[in-house]
Amino acid sequence: MVAFHTTERDLYCEFHIDETPRDLWRTDGIAPPLSKSEAEKLWVQENRPIPR
């Protein structure tokens, strides 16, 4: 189900309720950078996944 009341406003969210190992994580199909790395800081600053 798509929540049009959010996507029409360019608002998106993802949630996950399982303790999945970090090496299996994906955001928009992109694996997250290492914790506390410069790449992770960039993800936080940009508030979006950034391909490596």
Secondary structure, 3 states (H helix, E strand, C coil): CCCHHHHCCCCCCCCCCCCCCHHHCCECCECCCCCCCHHHHHHHHHCCCCCC
